[in-house]
Amino acid sequence: MKTVLITGAAGFVGSNLSLALLEEGYRVVGVDNFDDTYDPRFKEENIAQCLSNPNFELVRLNICNRAALQELFERVQPQLVAHLAAKADTRAAVEDPYPYVENNILGTLNIFETVRHTPLENMVFVSSSSVYGNDTKVPWKEDAAANHPISPYGATKRAAELFAYSYHHNFGMSITCLRYFNAYGEYNRPNMVPYLWARALLRGEEVELSGAGTRKRDYTYVGDTVRATIAALKKPLGYEIINIGNNHPLSLLELLGVFEKVLGVTARVKERPSHPASVEETYADISKAQKLLGWKPEVPIEEGIKRLVTWVRANRL
Ligand SMILES: NC(=O)c1ccc[n+]([C@@H]2O[C@H](COP(=O)([O-])OP(=O)(O)OC[C@H]3O[C@@H](n4cnc5c(N)ncnc54)[C@H](O)[C@@H]3O)[C@@H](O)[C@H]2O)c1
């Protein structure tokens, strides 16, 4: 039985990934510090299902604590690492970038330093579509320069990708950087549009629409994101950067249309200005993921939104 160490295991994608790996028969060690980027009680709920599985261990630890990380790796001897722990609020990072540098860059550096002293088969570092900024031609391909992320959050992810390359080069570590695009679904982060809209519409409240609703996002069902992550964990590639998106961007207004259809309601809309650190469009070219991982998304947006709504209705109303 192989051991996978997942950082950020109590978060949105991390908890989905932990469950999926347990179902596949892995031993999973989940690391999380339950930070307060959003209400930590949600994270306790996210991870509750894993706790009943004897092959799961939860370790409450901050990846900024390098000595504790090293001790943990020596004890559990993982074969695989999925590094998802990060602060991931684009707007908050604009106001106060320091915790983003500390957790996303220095914390990630601690992971690389620890992994360097561990006989590991493979590791996945989770990056973000936010590295592309606003001036890359869509659909975004991995070989674009990505030198102009427009939020400090995106800059921390790009910096960590560059560190990953240097660790691959100097120590032969196999690290695949996955650039996630707008995941949504069960255990959704509570500050993301699909979650906020599901909740507001189910409660008969107004939804907030930023700008004129024209900004586009490549919404990707979290189950598809998790499948890609597992495929990447299983396949050491040396050093690669791979987009994990839906390849089918929707404008906010189109997304609202999907919600209205799924719920059979007409939304009441309250407009608010767009944030300057919010890009116009995210759009993944996923041919590299198809080629290297044999992966493509399977869950269409209507089906994914139905699953999100069902989960929100049962858990977050
Ligand atoms: N959800 C998306 O659409 C999306 C898109 C692009 C990239 N990502 C990336 O995917 C990863 C997971 O995102 P998510 O949406 O699940 O976010 P999330 O905030 O739900 O999960 C991140 C988890 O990391 C933990 N964490 C943060 N700092 C830590 C530290 N110093 N030590 C230990 N744990 C720490 C948090 O407590 C949280 O549980 C992140 O790296 C994020 O940047 C997500």
The ligand as an SDF file (V2000), in Angstrom:
LIG
                    3D

 44 48  0  0  0  0  0  0  0  0999 V2000
  -10.1050   25.8900   -6.1360 N   0  0  0  0  0  0  0  0  0  0  0  0
   -9.6500   26.4060   -7.2660 C   0  0  0  0  0  0  0  0  0  0  0  0
  -10.4150   26.7360   -8.1740 O   0  0  0  0  0  0  0  0  0  0  0  0
   -8.1780   26.5880   -7.4760 C   0  0  0  0  0  0  0  0  0  0  0  0
   -7.7370   27.1990   -8.6630 C   0  0  0  0  0  0  0  0  0  0  0  0
   -6.3770   27.3530   -8.8650 C   0  0  0  0  0  0  0  0  0  0  0  0
   -5.4770   26.8950   -7.9160 C   0  0  0  0  0  0  0  0  0  0  0  0
   -5.9300   26.3400   -6.7630 N   0  0  0  0  0  0  0  0  0  0  0  0
   -4.9490   25.8670   -5.7910 C   0  0  0  0  0  0  0  0  0  0  0  0
   -5.3460   24.5810   -5.3550 O   0  0  0  0  0  0  0  0  0  0  0  0
   -4.9650   24.3840   -3.9860 C   0  0  0  0  0  0  0  0  0  0  0  0
   -6.1860   24.0070   -3.1730 C   0  0  0  0  0  0  0  0  0  0  0  0
   -7.1340   25.0680   -3.2720 O   0  0  0  0  0  0  0  0  0  0  0  0
   -8.5520   25.0050   -2.5820 P   0  0  0  0  0  0  0  0  0  0  0  0
   -9.5040   25.6860   -3.4650 O   0  0  0  0  0  0  0  0  0  0  0  0
   -8.8110   23.6410   -2.1120 O   0  0  0  0  0  0  0  0  0  0  0  0
   -8.2740   25.9910   -1.3480 O   0  0  0  0  0  0  0  0  0  0  0  0
   -8.5310   25.8060    0.2120 P   0  0  0  0  0  0  0  0  0  0  0  0
   -8.2310   27.1240    0.8130 O   0  0  0  0  0  0  0  0  0  0  0  0
   -9.8780   25.2140    0.4320 O   0  0  0  0  0  0  0  0  0  0  0  0
   -7.4390   24.7330    0.6360 O   0  0  0  0  0  0  0  0  0  0  0  0
   -6.1220   25.0630    0.9960 C   0  0  0  0  0  0  0  0  0  0  0  0
   -5.8320   24.3740    2.3220 C   0  0  0  0  0  0  0  0  0  0  0  0
   -4.4600   24.6270    2.6650 O   0  0  0  0  0  0  0  0  0  0  0  0
   -4.4020   24.8350    4.0690 C   0  0  0  0  0  0  0  0  0  0  0  0
   -3.1930   25.6250    4.3510 N   0  0  0  0  0  0  0  0  0  0  0  0
   -2.9560   26.9220    3.9970 C   0  0  0  0  0  0  0  0  0  0  0  0
   -1.7540   27.3030    4.4730 N   0  0  0  0  0  0  0  0  0  0  0  0
   -1.2200   26.2350    5.1280 C   0  0  0  0  0  0  0  0  0  0  0  0
   -0.0220   26.0220    5.8530 C   0  0  0  0  0  0  0  0  0  0  0  0
    0.8670   27.0020    5.9880 N   0  0  0  0  0  0  0  0  0  0  0  0
    0.1930   24.8070    6.4040 N   0  0  0  0  0  0  0  0  0  0  0  0
   -0.7130   23.8040    6.2810 C   0  0  0  0  0  0  0  0  0  0  0  0
   -1.8900   23.9570    5.6040 N   0  0  0  0  0  0  0  0  0  0  0  0
   -2.1400   25.1570    5.0450 C   0  0  0  0  0  0  0  0  0  0  0  0
   -5.6740   25.5760    4.4080 C   0  0  0  0  0  0  0  0  0  0  0  0
   -6.0250   25.4570    5.7700 O   0  0  0  0  0  0  0  0  0  0  0  0
   -6.6830   24.9080    3.4730 C   0  0  0  0  0  0  0  0  0  0  0  0
   -7.3610   23.8490    4.1210 O   0  0  0  0  0  0  0  0  0  0  0  0
   -4.3110   25.6880   -3.5550 C   0  0  0  0  0  0  0  0  0  0  0  0
   -2.9200   25.5670   -3.7180 O   0  0  0  0  0  0  0  0  0  0  0  0
   -4.8570   26.7080   -4.5430 C   0  0  0  0  0  0  0  0  0  0  0  0
   -3.9830   27.7960   -4.6800 O   0  0  0  0  0  0  0  0  0  0  0  0
   -7.2570   26.1750   -6.5200 C   0  0  0  0  0  0  0  0  0  0  0  0
  1  2  1  0
  2  3  2  0
  2  4  1  0
  4  5  1  0
  4 44  2  0
  5  6  2  0
  6  7  1  0
  7  8  2  0
  8  9  1  0
  8 44  1  0
  9 10  1  0
  9 42  1  0
 10 11  1  0
 11 12  1  0
 11 40  1  0
 12 13  1  0
 13 14  1  0
 14 15  2  0
 14 16  1  0
 14 17  1  0
 17 18  1  0
 18 19  2  0
 18 20  1  0
 18 21  1  0
 21 22  1  0
 22 23  1  0
 23 24  1  0
 23 38  1  0
 24 25  1  0
 25 26  1  0
 25 36  1  0
 26 27  1  0
 26 35  1  0
 27 28  2  0
 28 29  1  0
 29 30  1  0
 29 35  2  0
 30 31  1  0
 30 32  2  0
 32 33  1  0
 33 34  2  0
 34 35  1  0
 36 37  1  0
 36 38  1  0
 38 39  1  0
 40 41  1  0
 40 42  1  0
 42 43  1  0
M  CHG  2   8   1  16  -1
M  END
$$$$
